Amino acid sequence: MLGLVHPVSTLLFLVGYGLVLPIAVRRTRIPEKYLPPAFAGHQLGLFVAACGWLVSGRLWIAAAHVGWAVVARIWFQNRG
């Protein structure tokens, strides 16, 4: 099944990366008061994308997404 496109994982990728990428690209232009909800959307998107990788059977890529979410959380909490 690893070689086939899984429809559920595709949907999860579209939703997850649809949340993550706009926030990541525009991070420097997000006003300070909107950073907490933007960061929450970023975290949610990473976990949704990680679920997509899990559904498609790619555990290591899903683990990398979760690892990056943890690193981002630490960075966000210690940014100021």
N, CA, C, O and CB atoms as a CASP TS submission, in Angstrom:
PFRMAT TS
TARGET T0000
AUTHOR 0000-0000-0000
METHOD Language model
MODEL 1
PARENT N/A
ATOM      1  N   MET     1       0.823  -1.203   0.000  1.00  0.00           N
ATOM      2  CA  MET     1       0.000   0.000   0.000  1.00  0.00           C
ATOM      3  C   MET     1       0.858   1.256   0.000  1.00  0.00           C
ATOM      4  O   MET     1       0.345   2.338  -0.283  1.00  0.00           O
ATOM      5  CB  MET     1      -0.931   0.005   1.204  1.00  0.00           C
ATOM      6  N   LEU     2       2.134   1.152   0.304  1.00  0.00           N
ATOM      7  CA  LEU     2       2.983   2.332   0.363  1.00  0.00           C
ATOM      8  C   LEU     2       3.112   3.020  -0.981  1.00  0.00           C
ATOM      9  O   LEU     2       3.300   4.236  -1.028  1.00  0.00           O
ATOM     10  CB  LEU     2       4.343   1.962   0.871  1.00  0.00           C
ATOM     11  N   GLY     3       3.019   2.289  -2.065  1.00  0.00           N
ATOM     12  CA  GLY     3       3.167   2.891  -3.379  1.00  0.00           C
ATOM     13  C   GLY     3       1.894   3.559  -3.896  1.00  0.00           C
ATOM     14  O   GLY     3       1.951   4.318  -4.864  1.00  0.00           O
ATOM     15  N   LEU     4       0.758   3.294  -3.276  1.00  0.00           N
ATOM     16  CA  LEU     4      -0.509   3.838  -3.729  1.00  0.00           C
ATOM     17  C   LEU     4      -0.867   5.110  -2.961  1.00  0.00           C
ATOM     18  O   LEU     4      -0.460   5.303  -1.816  1.00  0.00           O
ATOM     19  CB  LEU     4      -1.615   2.798  -3.575  1.00  0.00           C
ATOM     20  N   VAL     5      -1.634   5.963  -3.620  1.00  0.00           N
ATOM     21  CA  VAL     5      -2.118   7.174  -2.958  1.00  0.00           C
ATOM     22  C   VAL     5      -3.363   6.808  -2.158  1.00  0.00           C
ATOM     23  O   VAL     5      -4.333   6.285  -2.705  1.00  0.00           O
ATOM     24  CB  VAL     5      -2.425   8.315  -3.996  1.00  0.00           C
ATOM     25  N   HIS     6      -3.325   7.083  -0.889  1.00  0.00           N
ATOM     26  CA  HIS     6      -4.446   6.779  -0.017  1.00  0.00           C
ATOM     27  C   HIS     6      -5.340   8.014   0.056  1.00  0.00           C
ATOM     28  O   HIS     6      -4.846   9.087   0.405  1.00  0.00           O
ATOM     29  CB  HIS     6      -3.960   6.344   1.404  1.00  0.00           C
ATOM     30  N   PRO     7      -6.643   7.913  -0.259  1.00  0.00           N
ATOM     31  CA  PRO     7      -7.500   9.092  -0.290  1.00  0.00           C
ATOM     32  C   PRO     7      -7.626   9.807   1.058  1.00  0.00           C
ATOM     33  O   PRO     7      -7.699  11.035   1.095  1.00  0.00           O
ATOM     34  CB  PRO     7      -8.858   8.699  -0.765  1.00  0.00           C
ATOM     35  N   VAL     8      -7.650   9.064   2.155  1.00  0.00           N
ATOM     36  CA  VAL     8      -7.754   9.699   3.471  1.00  0.00           C
ATOM     37  C   VAL     8      -6.469  10.459   3.789  1.00  0.00           C
ATOM     38  O   VAL     8      -6.514  11.579   4.296  1.00  0.00           O
ATOM     39  CB  VAL     8      -8.043   8.644   4.568  1.00  0.00           C
ATOM     40  N   SER     9      -5.316   9.842   3.488  1.00  0.00           N
ATOM     41  CA  SER     9      -4.060  10.541   3.761  1.00  0.00           C
ATOM     42  C   SER     9      -3.935  11.788   2.893  1.00  0.00           C
ATOM     43  O   SER     9      -3.412  12.805   3.349  1.00  0.00           O
ATOM     44  CB  SER     9      -2.861   9.607   3.522  1.00  0.00           C
ATOM     45  N   THR    10      -4.402  11.727   1.665  1.00  0.00           N
ATOM     46  CA  THR    10      -4.372  12.908   0.793  1.00  0.00           C
ATOM     47  C   THR    10      -5.211  14.033   1.381  1.00  0.00           C
ATOM     48  O   THR    10      -4.786  15.188   1.377  1.00  0.00           O
ATOM     49  CB  THR    10      -4.878  12.554  -0.617  1.00  0.00           C
ATOM     50  N   LEU    11      -6.381  13.716   1.880  1.00  0.00           N
ATOM     51  CA  LEU    11      -7.233  14.721   2.509  1.00  0.00           C
ATOM     52  C   LEU    11      -6.550  15.311   3.747  1.00  0.00           C
ATOM     53  O   LEU    11      -6.585  16.522   3.963  1.00  0.00           O
ATOM     54  CB  LEU    11      -8.595  14.108   2.891  1.00  0.00           C
ATOM     55  N   LEU    12      -5.932  14.448   4.553  1.00  0.00           N
ATOM     56  CA  LEU    12      -5.233  14.930   5.740  1.00  0.00           C
ATOM     57  C   LEU    12      -4.050  15.821   5.372  1.00  0.00           C
ATOM     58  O   LEU    12      -3.789  16.815   6.049  1.00  0.00           O
ATOM     59  CB  LEU    12      -4.755  13.754   6.583  1.00  0.00           C
ATOM     60  N   PHE    13      -3.329  15.470   4.295  1.00  0.00           N
ATOM     61  CA  PHE    13      -2.225  16.318   3.832  1.00  0.00           C
ATOM     62  C   PHE    13      -2.735  17.690   3.404  1.00  0.00           C
ATOM     63  O   PHE    13      -2.152  18.713   3.764  1.00  0.00           O
ATOM     64  CB  PHE    13      -1.480  15.646   2.665  1.00  0.00           C
ATOM     65  N   LEU    14      -3.811  17.711   2.644  1.00  0.00           N
ATOM     66  CA  LEU    14      -4.346  18.988   2.160  1.00  0.00           C
ATOM     67  C   LEU    14      -4.775  19.889   3.316  1.00  0.00           C
ATOM     68  O   LEU    14      -4.500  21.089   3.312  1.00  0.00           O
ATOM     69  CB  LEU    14      -5.533  18.744   1.221  1.00  0.00           C
ATOM     70  N   VAL    15      -5.443  19.308   4.294  1.00  0.00           N
ATOM     71  CA  VAL    15      -5.888  20.097   5.451  1.00  0.00           C
ATOM     72  C   VAL    15      -4.690  20.508   6.308  1.00  0.00           C
ATOM     73  O   VAL    15      -4.555  21.678   6.667  1.00  0.00           O
ATOM     74  CB  VAL    15      -6.906  19.293   6.302  1.00  0.00           C
ATOM     75  N   GLY    16      -3.830  19.561   6.631  1.00  0.00           N
ATOM     76  CA  GLY    16      -2.695  19.837   7.513  1.00  0.00           C
ATOM     77  C   GLY    16      -1.722  20.840   6.933  1.00  0.00           C
ATOM     78  O   GLY    16      -1.394  21.839   7.573  1.00  0.00           O
ATOM     79  N   TYR    17      -1.258  20.577   5.718  1.00  0.00           N
ATOM     80  CA  TYR    17      -0.305  21.504   5.110  1.00  0.00           C
ATOM     81  C   TYR    17      -0.974  22.815   4.710  1.00  0.00           C
ATOM     82  O   TYR    17      -0.311  23.846   4.601  1.00  0.00           O
ATOM     83  CB  TYR    17       0.350  20.862   3.891  1.00  0.00           C
ATOM     84  N   GLY    18      -2.287  22.773   4.493  1.00  0.00           N
ATOM     85  CA  GLY    18      -3.033  24.004   4.236  1.00  0.00           C
ATOM     86  C   GLY    18      -3.026  24.936   5.439  1.00  0.00           C
ATOM     87  O   GLY    18      -3.117  26.154   5.283  1.00  0.00           O
ATOM     88  N   LEU    19      -2.921  24.376   6.627  1.00  0.00           N
ATOM     89  CA  LEU    19      -2.790  25.184   7.846  1.00  0.00           C
ATOM     90  C   LEU    19      -1.337  25.606   8.093  1.00  0.00           C
ATOM     91  O   LEU    19      -1.068  26.756   8.440  1.00  0.00           O
ATOM     92  CB  LEU    19      -3.319  24.403   9.056  1.00  0.00           C
ATOM     93  N   VAL    20      -0.418  24.675   7.915  1.00  0.00           N
ATOM     94  CA  VAL    20       0.985  24.912   8.276  1.00  0.00           C
ATOM     95  C   VAL    20       1.672  25.906   7.342  1.00  0.00           C
ATOM     96  O   VAL    20       2.290  26.864   7.807  1.00  0.00           O
ATOM     97  CB  VAL    20       1.749  23.601   8.268  1.00  0.00           C
ATOM     98  N   LEU    21       1.571  25.695   6.066  1.00  0.00           N
ATOM     99  CA  LEU    21       2.389  26.468   5.119  1.00  0.00           C
ATOM    100  C   LEU    21       2.103  27.964   5.114  1.00  0.00           C
ATOM    101  O   LEU    21       3.058  28.741   5.148  1.00  0.00           O
ATOM    102  CB  LEU    21       2.183  25.938   3.742  1.00  0.00           C
ATOM    103  N   PRO    22       0.858  28.418   5.076  1.00  0.00           N
ATOM    104  CA  PRO    22       0.644  29.876   5.095  1.00  0.00           C
ATOM    105  C   PRO    22       1.176  30.538   6.367  1.00  0.00           C
ATOM    106  O   PRO    22       1.684  31.659   6.324  1.00  0.00           O
ATOM    107  CB  PRO    22      -0.838  30.183   4.952  1.00  0.00           C
ATOM    108  N   ILE    23       1.058  29.850   7.482  1.00  0.00           N
ATOM    109  CA  ILE    23       1.545  30.405   8.746  1.00  0.00           C
ATOM    110  C   ILE    23       3.073  30.432   8.750  1.00  0.00           C
ATOM    111  O   ILE    23       3.674  31.420   9.172  1.00  0.00           O
ATOM    112  CB  ILE    23       1.014  29.582   9.948  1.00  0.00           C
ATOM    113  N   ALA    24       3.695  29.367   8.289  1.00  0.00           N
ATOM    114  CA  ALA    24       5.154  29.296   8.268  1.00  0.00           C
ATOM    115  C   ALA    24       5.746  30.332   7.321  1.00  0.00           C
ATOM    116  O   ALA    24       6.762  30.951   7.638  1.00  0.00           O
ATOM    117  CB  ALA    24       5.610  27.899   7.863  1.00  0.00           C
ATOM    118  N   VAL    25       5.129  30.522   6.178  1.00  0.00           N
ATOM    119  CA  VAL    25       5.653  31.464   5.188  1.00  0.00           C
ATOM    120  C   VAL    25       5.496  32.906   5.651  1.00  0.00           C
ATOM    121  O   VAL    25       6.366  33.737   5.392  1.00  0.00           O
ATOM    122  CB  VAL    25       4.949  31.269   3.847  1.00  0.00           C
ATOM    123  N   ARG    26       4.407  33.208   6.325  1.00  0.00           N
ATOM    124  CA  ARG    26       4.119  34.585   6.739  1.00  0.00           C
ATOM    125  C   ARG    26       4.433  34.864   8.197  1.00  0.00           C
ATOM    126  O   ARG    26       3.967  35.866   8.739  1.00  0.00           O
ATOM    127  CB  ARG    26       2.683  34.896   6.485  1.00  0.00           C
ATOM    128  N   ARG    27       5.196  34.023   8.839  1.00  0.00           N
ATOM    129  CA  ARG    27       5.479  34.140  10.272  1.00  0.00           C
ATOM    130  C   ARG    27       5.963  35.532  10.665  1.00  0.00           C
ATOM    131  O   ARG    27       5.513  36.063  11.680  1.00  0.00           O
ATOM    132  CB  ARG    27       6.514  33.114  10.676  1.00  0.00           C
ATOM    133  N   THR    28       6.848  36.128   9.910  1.00  0.00           N
ATOM    134  CA  THR    28       7.417  37.426  10.294  1.00  0.00           C
ATOM    135  C   THR    28       6.408  38.561  10.150  1.00  0.00           C
ATOM    136  O   THR    28       6.605  39.630  10.728  1.00  0.00           O
ATOM    137  CB  THR    28       8.648  37.729   9.451  1.00  0.00           C
ATOM    138  N   ARG    29       5.333  38.354   9.393  1.00  0.00           N
ATOM    139  CA  ARG    29       4.334  39.407   9.196  1.00  0.00           C
ATOM    140  C   ARG    29       3.102  39.248  10.075  1.00  0.00           C
ATOM    141  O   ARG    29       2.161  40.035   9.967  1.00  0.00           O
ATOM    142  CB  ARG    29       3.912  39.438   7.760  1.00  0.00           C
ATOM    143  N   ILE    30       3.094  38.252  10.933  1.00  0.00           N
ATOM    144  CA  ILE    30       1.947  38.036  11.823  1.00  0.00           C
ATOM    145  C   ILE    30       2.107  38.946  13.035  1.00  0.00           C
ATOM    146  O   ILE    30       3.121  38.872  13.728  1.00  0.00           O
ATOM    147  CB  ILE    30       1.833  36.529  12.262  1.00  0.00           C
ATOM    148  N   PRO    31       1.119  39.808  13.303  1.00  0.00           N
ATOM    149  CA  PRO    31       1.209  40.677  14.488  1.00  0.00           C
ATOM    150  C   PRO    31       1.304  39.852  15.774  1.00  0.00           C
ATOM    151  O   PRO    31       0.758  38.753  15.863  1.00  0.00           O
ATOM    152  CB  PRO    31      -0.012  41.620  14.557  1.00  0.00           C
ATOM    153  N   GLU    32       1.994  40.392  16.747  1.00  0.00           N
ATOM    154  CA  GLU    32       2.257  39.690  18.011  1.00  0.00           C
ATOM    155  C   GLU    32       0.980  39.162  18.676  1.00  0.00           C
ATOM    156  O   GLU    32       0.976  38.059  19.223  1.00  0.00           O
ATOM    157  CB  GLU    32       2.981  40.620  18.974  1.00  0.00           C
ATOM    158  N   LYS    33      -0.099  39.944  18.630  1.00  0.00           N
ATOM    159  CA  LYS    33      -1.325  39.500  19.308  1.00  0.00           C
ATOM    160  C   LYS    33      -1.975  38.305  18.613  1.00  0.00           C
ATOM    161  O   LYS    33      -2.784  37.608  19.226  1.00  0.00           O
ATOM    162  CB  LYS    33      -2.323  40.649  19.383  1.00  0.00           C
ATOM    163  N   TYR    34      -1.640  38.054  17.354  1.00  0.00           N
ATOM    164  CA  TYR    34      -2.201  36.918  16.623  1.00  0.00           C
ATOM    165  C   TYR    34      -1.282  35.702  16.604  1.00  0.00           C
ATOM    166  O   TYR    34      -1.641  34.670  16.037  1.00  0.00           O
ATOM    167  CB  TYR    34      -2.511  37.328  15.214  1.00  0.00           C
ATOM    168  N   LEU    35      -0.108  35.807  17.211  1.00  0.00           N
ATOM    169  CA  LEU    35       0.817  34.676  17.208  1.00  0.00           C
ATOM    170  C   LEU    35       0.284  33.438  17.940  1.00  0.00           C
ATOM    171  O   LEU    35       0.414  32.335  17.411  1.00  0.00           O
ATOM    172  CB  LEU    35       2.116  35.096  17.828  1.00  0.00           C
ATOM    173  N   PRO    36      -0.304  33.571  19.125  1.00  0.00           N
ATOM    174  CA  PRO    36      -0.790  32.350  19.788  1.00  0.00           C
ATOM    175  C   PRO    36      -1.821  31.551  18.963  1.00  0.00           C
ATOM    176  O   PRO    36      -1.674  30.334  18.845  1.00  0.00           O
ATOM    177  CB  PRO    36      -1.403  32.719  21.118  1.00  0.00           C
ATOM    178  N   PRO    37      -2.857  32.192  18.389  1.00  0.00           N
ATOM    179  CA  PRO    37      -3.772  31.378  17.575  1.00  0.00           C
ATOM    180  C   PRO    37      -3.114  30.883  16.277  1.00  0.00           C
ATOM    181  O   PRO    37      -3.425  29.791  15.802  1.00  0.00           O
ATOM    182  CB  PRO    37      -5.028  32.188  17.240  1.00  0.00           C
ATOM    183  N   ALA    38      -2.225  31.671  15.716  1.00  0.00           N
ATOM    184  CA  ALA    38      -1.523  31.224  14.496  1.00  0.00           C
ATOM    185  C   ALA    38      -0.651  30.015  14.820  1.00  0.00           C
ATOM    186  O   ALA    38      -0.601  29.052  14.054  1.00  0.00           O
ATOM    187  CB  ALA    38      -0.652  32.376  13.895  1.00  0.00           C
ATOM    188  N   PHE    39       0.031  30.072  15.953  1.00  0.00           N
ATOM    189  CA  PHE    39       0.869  28.949  16.340  1.00  0.00           C
ATOM    190  C   PHE    39       0.029  27.705  16.624  1.00  0.00           C
ATOM    191  O   PHE    39       0.430  26.593  16.282  1.00  0.00           O
ATOM    192  CB  PHE    39       1.706  29.311  17.564  1.00  0.00           C
ATOM    193  N   ALA    40      -1.124  27.889  17.242  1.00  0.00           N
ATOM    194  CA  ALA    40      -2.021  26.753  17.491  1.00  0.00           C
ATOM    195  C   ALA    40      -2.450  26.123  16.166  1.00  0.00           C
ATOM    196  O   ALA    40      -2.517  24.899  16.054  1.00  0.00           O
ATOM    197  CB  ALA    40      -3.268  27.204  18.304  1.00  0.00           C
ATOM    198  N   GLY    41      -2.743  26.958  15.160  1.00  0.00           N
ATOM    199  CA  GLY    41      -3.082  26.432  13.833  1.00  0.00           C
ATOM    200  C   GLY    41      -1.924  25.689  13.208  1.00  0.00           C
ATOM    201  O   GLY    41      -2.115  24.662  12.557  1.00  0.00           O
ATOM    202  N   HIS    42      -0.713  26.208  13.405  1.00  0.00           N
ATOM    203  CA  HIS    42       0.490  25.551  12.895  1.00  0.00           C
ATOM    204  C   HIS    42       0.653  24.175  13.538  1.00  0.00           C
ATOM    205  O   HIS    42       0.917  23.190  12.847  1.00  0.00           O
ATOM    206  CB  HIS    42       1.741  26.422  13.160  1.00  0.00           C
ATOM    207  N   GLN    43       0.496  24.108  14.862  1.00  0.00           N
ATOM    208  CA  GLN    43       0.622  22.835  15.576  1.00  0.00           C
ATOM    209  C   GLN    43      -0.451  21.843  15.129  1.00  0.00           C
ATOM    210  O   GLN    43      -0.168  20.672  14.876  1.00  0.00           O
ATOM    211  CB  GLN    43       0.530  23.062  17.093  1.00  0.00           C
ATOM    212  N   LEU    44      -1.674  22.328  15.038  1.00  0.00           N
ATOM    213  CA  LEU    44      -2.769  21.468  14.589  1.00  0.00           C
ATOM    214  C   LEU    44      -2.492  20.926  13.188  1.00  0.00           C
ATOM    215  O   LEU    44      -2.690  19.741  12.921  1.00  0.00           O
ATOM    216  CB  LEU    44      -4.100  22.239  14.608  1.00  0.00           C
ATOM    217  N   GLY    45      -2.036  21.799  12.305  1.00  0.00           N
ATOM    218  CA  GLY    45      -1.715  21.377  10.943  1.00  0.00           C
ATOM    219  C   GLY    45      -0.628  20.323  10.902  1.00  0.00           C
ATOM    220  O   GLY    45      -0.709  19.377  10.120  1.00  0.00           O
ATOM    221  N   LEU    46       0.395  20.477  11.741  1.00  0.00           N
ATOM    222  CA  LEU    46       1.460  19.470  11.786  1.00  0.00           C
ATOM    223  C   LEU    46       0.929  18.115  12.233  1.00  0.00           C
ATOM    224  O   LEU    46       1.298  17.082  11.675  1.00  0.00           O
ATOM    225  CB  LEU    46       2.580  19.923  12.722  1.00  0.00           C
ATOM    226  N   PHE    47       0.066  18.123  13.237  1.00  0.00           N
ATOM    227  CA  PHE    47      -0.474  16.855  13.718  1.00  0.00           C
ATOM    228  C   PHE    47      -1.436  16.226  12.709  1.00  0.00           C
ATOM    229  O   PHE    47      -1.482  15.002  12.584  1.00  0.00           O
ATOM    230  CB  PHE    47      -1.182  17.063  15.049  1.00  0.00           C
ATOM    231  N   VAL    48      -2.202  17.043  11.990  1.00  0.00           N
ATOM    232  CA  VAL    48      -3.087  16.503  10.953  1.00  0.00           C
ATOM    233  C   VAL    48      -2.247  15.896   9.827  1.00  0.00           C
ATOM    234  O   VAL    48      -2.551  14.806   9.343  1.00  0.00           O
ATOM    235  CB  VAL    48      -4.032  17.614  10.395  1.00  0.00           C
ATOM    236  N   ALA    49      -1.192  16.599   9.411  1.00  0.00           N
ATOM    237  CA  ALA    49      -0.308  16.060   8.368  1.00  0.00           C
ATOM    238  C   ALA    49       0.376  14.782   8.851  1.00  0.00           C
ATOM    239  O   ALA    49       0.530  13.832   8.082  1.00  0.00           O
ATOM    240  CB  ALA    49       0.752  17.110   7.957  1.00  0.00           C
ATOM    241  N   ALA    50       0.787  14.754  10.117  1.00  0.00           N
ATOM    242  CA  ALA    50       1.399  13.540  10.674  1.00  0.00           C
ATOM    243  C   ALA    50       0.412  12.374  10.630  1.00  0.00           C
ATOM    244  O   ALA    50       0.804  11.241  10.350  1.00  0.00           O
ATOM    245  CB  ALA    50       1.871  13.786  12.128  1.00  0.00           C
ATOM    246  N   CYS    51      -0.854  12.641  10.902  1.00  0.00           N
ATOM    247  CA  CYS    51      -1.879  11.584  10.793  1.00  0.00           C
ATOM    248  C   CYS    51      -1.986  11.083   9.363  1.00  0.00           C
ATOM    249  O   CYS    51      -2.180   9.890   9.130  1.00  0.00           O
ATOM    250  CB  CYS    51      -3.251  12.102  11.272  1.00  0.00           C
ATOM    251  N   GLY    52      -1.860  11.996   8.405  1.00  0.00           N
ATOM    252  CA  GLY    52      -1.871  11.586   7.004  1.00  0.00           C
ATOM    253  C   GLY    52      -0.725  10.647   6.684  1.00  0.00           C
ATOM    254  O   GLY    52      -0.900   9.668   5.959  1.00  0.00           O
ATOM    255  N   TRP    53       0.460  10.947   7.230  1.00  0.00           N
ATOM    256  CA  TRP    53       1.603  10.058   7.006  1.00  0.00           C
ATOM    257  C   TRP    53       1.396   8.717   7.702  1.00  0.00           C
ATOM    258  O   TRP    53       1.798   7.679   7.177  1.00  0.00           O
ATOM    259  CB  TRP    53       2.900  10.715   7.503  1.00  0.00           C
ATOM    260  N   LEU    54       0.773   8.731   8.877  1.00  0.00           N
ATOM    261  CA  LEU    54       0.491   7.468   9.562  1.00  0.00           C
ATOM    262  C   LEU    54      -0.483   6.606   8.767  1.00  0.00           C
ATOM    263  O   LEU    54      -0.296   5.396   8.634  1.00  0.00           O
ATOM    264  CB  LEU    54      -0.072   7.737  10.956  1.00  0.00           C
ATOM    265  N   VAL    55      -1.527   7.247   8.241  1.00  0.00           N
ATOM    266  CA  VAL    55      -2.522   6.503   7.457  1.00  0.00           C
ATOM    267  C   VAL    55      -1.871   5.882   6.223  1.00  0.00           C
ATOM    268  O   VAL    55      -2.238   4.780   5.815  1.00  0.00           O
ATOM    269  CB  VAL    55      -3.689   7.428   7.036  1.00  0.00           C
ATOM    270  N   SER    56      -0.911   6.583   5.632  1.00  0.00           N
ATOM    271  CA  SER    56      -0.258   6.047   4.434  1.00  0.00           C
ATOM    272  C   SER    56       0.862   5.070   4.784  1.00  0.00           C
ATOM    273  O   SER    56       1.513   4.531   3.889  1.00  0.00           O
ATOM    274  CB  SER    56       0.299   7.186   3.586  1.00  0.00           C
ATOM    275  N   GLY    57       1.093   4.835   6.084  1.00  0.00           N
ATOM    276  CA  GLY    57       2.056   3.824   6.503  1.00  0.00           C
ATOM    277  C   GLY    57       3.487   4.305   6.610  1.00  0.00           C
ATOM    278  O   GLY    57       4.407   3.487   6.619  1.00  0.00           O
ATOM    279  N   ARG    58       3.702   5.593   6.691  1.00  0.00           N
ATOM    280  CA  ARG    58       5.060   6.137   6.762  1.00  0.00           C
ATOM    281  C   ARG    58       5.315   6.701   8.170  1.00  0.00           C
ATOM    282  O   ARG    58       5.225   7.905   8.409  1.00  0.00           O
ATOM    283  CB  ARG    58       5.271   7.246   5.676  1.00  0.00           C
ATOM    284  N   LEU    59       5.632   5.796   9.071  1.00  0.00           N
ATOM    285  CA  LEU    59       5.798   6.126  10.484  1.00  0.00           C
ATOM    286  C   LEU    59       6.912   7.138  10.720  1.00  0.00           C
ATOM    287  O   LEU    59       6.741   8.060  11.517  1.00  0.00           O
ATOM    288  CB  LEU    59       6.077   4.873  11.276  1.00  0.00           C
ATOM    289  N   TRP    60       8.043   6.987  10.050  1.00  0.00           N
ATOM    290  CA  TRP    60       9.185   7.879  10.311  1.00  0.00           C
ATOM    291  C   TRP    60       8.899   9.316   9.902  1.00  0.00           C
ATOM    292  O   TRP    60       9.335  10.250  10.575  1.00  0.00           O
ATOM    293  CB  TRP    60      10.418   7.381   9.576  1.00  0.00           C
ATOM    294  N   ILE    61       8.180   9.500   8.817  1.00  0.00           N
ATOM    295  CA  ILE    61       7.838  10.866   8.401  1.00  0.00           C
ATOM    296  C   ILE    61       6.845  11.467   9.391  1.00  0.00           C
ATOM    297  O   ILE    61       6.940  12.647   9.729  1.00  0.00           O
ATOM    298  CB  ILE    61       7.248  10.879   6.957  1.00  0.00           C
ATOM    299  N   ALA    62       5.900  10.665   9.853  1.00  0.00           N
ATOM    300  CA  ALA    62       4.957  11.138  10.873  1.00  0.00           C
ATOM    301  C   ALA    62       5.707  11.509  12.151  1.00  0.00           C
ATOM    302  O   ALA    62       5.408  12.531  12.769  1.00  0.00           O
ATOM    303  CB  ALA    62       3.885  10.057  11.173  1.00  0.00           C
ATOM    304  N   ALA    63       6.671  10.695  12.546  1.00  0.00           N
ATOM    305  CA  ALA    63       7.461  10.981  13.744  1.00  0.00           C
ATOM    306  C   ALA    63       8.261  12.267  13.575  1.00  0.00           C
ATOM    307  O   ALA    63       8.414  13.028  14.531  1.00  0.00           O
ATOM    308  CB  ALA    63       8.403   9.812  14.057  1.00  0.00           C
ATOM    309  N   ALA    64       8.768  12.517  12.384  1.00  0.00           N
ATOM    310  CA  ALA    64       9.503  13.755  12.133  1.00  0.00           C
ATOM    311  C   ALA    64       8.592  14.972  12.287  1.00  0.00           C
ATOM    312  O   ALA    64       9.019  16.001  12.810  1.00  0.00           O
ATOM    313  CB  ALA    64      10.123  13.733  10.729  1.00  0.00           C
ATOM    314  N   HIS    65       7.353  14.861  11.839  1.00  0.00           N
ATOM    315  CA  HIS    65       6.395  15.960  11.995  1.00  0.00           C
ATOM    316  C   HIS    65       6.088  16.224  13.468  1.00  0.00           C
ATOM    317  O   HIS    65       6.029  17.374  13.902  1.00  0.00           O
ATOM    318  CB  HIS    65       5.097  15.648  11.237  1.00  0.00           C
ATOM    319  N   VAL    66       5.896  15.158  14.223  1.00  0.00           N
ATOM    320  CA  VAL    66       5.626  15.310  15.660  1.00  0.00           C
ATOM    321  C   VAL    66       6.856  15.892  16.350  1.00  0.00           C
ATOM    322  O   VAL    66       6.732  16.749  17.225  1.00  0.00           O
ATOM    323  CB  VAL    66       5.234  13.943  16.303  1.00  0.00           C
ATOM    324  N   GLY    67       8.039  15.430  15.959  1.00  0.00           N
ATOM    325  CA  GLY    67       9.274  15.982  16.524  1.00  0.00           C
ATOM    326  C   GLY    67       9.417  17.463  16.240  1.00  0.00           C
ATOM    327  O   GLY    67       9.807  18.234  17.118  1.00  0.00           O
ATOM    328  N   TRP    68       9.101  17.868  15.009  1.00  0.00           N
ATOM    329  CA  TRP    68       9.181  19.288  14.676  1.00  0.00           C
ATOM    330  C   TRP    68       8.141  20.084  15.473  1.00  0.00           C
ATOM    331  O   TRP    68       8.417  21.214  15.875  1.00  0.00           O
ATOM    332  CB  TRP    68       8.975  19.500  13.159  1.00  0.00           C
ATOM    333  N   ALA    69       6.971  19.527  15.704  1.00  0.00           N
ATOM    334  CA  ALA    69       5.950  20.210  16.502  1.00  0.00           C
ATOM    335  C   ALA    69       6.456  20.439  17.925  1.00  0.00           C
ATOM    336  O   ALA    69       6.205  21.494  18.507  1.00  0.00           O
ATOM    337  CB  ALA    69       4.637  19.393  16.525  1.00  0.00           C
ATOM    338  N   VAL    70       7.165  19.462  18.488  1.00  0.00           N
ATOM    339  CA  VAL    70       7.721  19.614  19.834  1.00  0.00           C
ATOM    340  C   VAL    70       8.803  20.694  19.846  1.00  0.00           C
ATOM    341  O   VAL    70       8.831  21.536  20.743  1.00  0.00           O
ATOM    342  CB  VAL    70       8.298  18.271  20.337  1.00  0.00           C
ATOM    343  N   VAL    71       9.693  20.669  18.853  1.00  0.00           N
ATOM    344  CA  VAL    71      10.745  21.690  18.763  1.00  0.00           C
ATOM    345  C   VAL    71      10.125  23.074  18.606  1.00  0.00           C
ATOM    346  O   VAL    71      10.560  24.026  19.254  1.00  0.00           O
ATOM    347  CB  VAL    71      11.699  21.394  17.578  1.00  0.00           C
ATOM    348  N   ALA    72       9.120  23.190  17.759  1.00  0.00           N
ATOM    349  CA  ALA    72       8.457  24.476  17.549  1.00  0.00           C
ATOM    350  C   ALA    72       7.785  24.960  18.837  1.00  0.00           C
ATOM    351  O   ALA    72       7.810  26.155  19.134  1.00  0.00           O
ATOM    352  CB  ALA    72       7.421  24.366  16.417  1.00  0.00           C
ATOM    353  N   ARG    73       7.194  24.059  19.589  1.00  0.00           N
ATOM    354  CA  ARG    73       6.556  24.418  20.859  1.00  0.00           C
ATOM    355  C   ARG    73       7.593  24.966  21.836  1.00  0.00           C
ATOM    356  O   ARG    73       7.359  25.989  22.480  1.00  0.00           O
ATOM    357  CB  ARG    73       5.833  23.194  21.473  1.00  0.00           C
ATOM    358  N   ILE    74       8.713  24.306  21.945  1.00  0.00           N
ATOM    359  CA  ILE    74       9.778  24.778  22.835  1.00  0.00           C
ATOM    360  C   ILE    74      10.275  26.150  22.387  1.00  0.00           C
ATOM    361  O   ILE    74      10.456  27.050  23.206  1.00  0.00           O
ATOM    362  CB  ILE    74      10.948  23.769  22.870  1.00  0.00           C
ATOM    363  N   TRP    75      10.493  26.302  21.088  1.00  0.00           N
ATOM    364  CA  TRP    75      10.956  27.581  20.561  1.00  0.00           C
ATOM    365  C   TRP    75       9.932  28.681  20.842  1.00  0.00           C
ATOM    366  O   TRP    75      10.302  29.775  21.268  1.00  0.00           O
ATOM    367  CB  TRP    75      11.225  27.473  19.048  1.00  0.00           C
ATOM    368  N   PHE    76       8.657  28.403  20.610  1.00  0.00           N
ATOM    369  CA  PHE    76       7.618  29.393  20.813  1.00  0.00           C
ATOM    370  C   PHE    76       7.532  29.825  22.276  1.00  0.00           C
ATOM    371  O   PHE    76       7.365  31.010  22.566  1.00  0.00           O
ATOM    372  CB  PHE    76       6.282  28.848  20.349  1.00  0.00           C
ATOM    373  N   GLN    77       7.643  28.881  23.182  1.00  0.00           N
ATOM    374  CA  GLN    77       7.544  29.200  24.615  1.00  0.00           C
ATOM    375  C   GLN    77       8.752  29.987  25.109  1.00  0.00           C
ATOM    376  O   GLN    77       8.634  30.747  26.070  1.00  0.00           O
ATOM    377  CB  GLN    77       7.400  27.917  25.432  1.00  0.00           C
ATOM    378  N   ASN    78       9.907  29.823  24.477  1.00  0.00           N
ATOM    379  CA  ASN    78      11.131  30.489  24.921  1.00  0.00           C
ATOM    380  C   ASN    78      11.533  31.655  24.026  1.00  0.00           C
ATOM    381  O   ASN    78      12.666  32.127  24.117  1.00  0.00           O
ATOM    382  CB  ASN    78      12.258  29.495  24.981  1.00  0.00           C
ATOM    383  N   ARG    79      10.658  32.124  23.182  1.00  0.00           N
ATOM    384  CA  ARG    79      11.010  33.146  22.202  1.00  0.00           C
ATOM    385  C   ARG    79      11.203  34.526  22.816  1.00  0.00           C
ATOM    386  O   ARG    79      11.889  35.364  22.232  1.00  0.00           O
ATOM    387  CB  ARG    79       9.952  33.216  21.146  1.00  0.00           C
ATOM    388  N   GLY    80      10.628  34.773  23.949  1.00  0.00           N
ATOM    389  CA  GLY    80      10.694  36.126  24.456  1.00  0.00           C
ATOM    390  C   GLY    80      11.404  36.239  25.731  1.00  0.00           C
ATOM    391  O   GLY    80      11.531  37.338  26.271  1.00  0.00           O
TER
END
